[in-house]
Amino acid sequence: MANRNTGRNRILVPEARQGLNQFKMEVANELGLTNYDQIDKGNLTSRENGYVGGTMVKKMVESYQNGLK
């Protein structure tokens, strides 16, 4: 069976890691999840964890679309 996780959650530009982590903290704070970087993610619900990532993607897509205008 093939490994279906190959390539997932891989940062293509390693220099972007710090910026992505900062962006993640900003989004988590906007969603009311303060100290997200210090929280044990296992104590959060899947919905809470997924909402942070989903909101990040939504904001990135909106930013890209605005840049096309």
C-alpha positions in Angstrom: 0.0 0.0 0.0 1.4 3.4 -0.9 2.1 6.0 1.7 -0.7 8.6 1.3 1.0 11.2 3.5 3.9 11.7 1.2 4.3 15.4 0.5 1.7 16.6 3.0 2.5 19.4 5.4 5.8 19.9 3.7 7.1 23.5 3.6 8.6 24.0 0.1 10.6 27.1 1.1 12.2 26.4 4.5 12.8 30.1 5.0 9.1 30.6 5.2 8.6 28.4 8.3 9.0 31.3 10.8 6.5 33.4 8.8 4.0 30.6 8.6 4.3 29.9 12.4 3.7 33.6 13.1 0.7 33.7 10.8 -0.7 30.6 12.5 -0.4 32.4 15.9 -2.1 35.5 14.6 -5.0 33.4 13.2 -5.3 31.4 16.4 -5.4 34.6 18.5 -8.1 36.0 16.2 -10.1 32.9 16.8 -9.7 33.2 20.6 -7.1 30.5 21.0 -4.5 32.5 23.0 -1.1 30.9 23.6 -1.8 28.5 20.8 1.9 27.7 20.4 2.0 26.6 24.1 -1.2 24.6 24.1 -1.1 20.8 23.9 -2.9 20.4 20.6 -4.1 17.0 21.8 -6.3 18.8 24.3 -8.1 20.7 21.6 -10.9 19.4 19.5 -10.4 18.5 15.9 -12.7 21.3 15.0 -10.6 23.8 16.9 -7.3 22.6 15.3 -8.9 22.4 11.9 -10.4 25.8 12.1 -7.0 27.4 12.6 -5.6 25.7 9.5 -8.7 26.3 7.4 -8.8 30.0 8.3 -5.1 30.3 7.3 -5.8 28.8 3.9 -8.9 31.0 3.4 -6.9 34.1 4.2 -4.0 33.0 1.9 -6.4 32.3 -1.0 -8.2 35.7 -0.4 -4.8 37.4 -0.4 -3.8 35.8 -3.6 -7.1 36.6 -5.3 -6.8 40.2 -4.3 -3.3 40.3 -5.8 -4.7 39.2 -9.1 -7.0 42.2 -9.3 
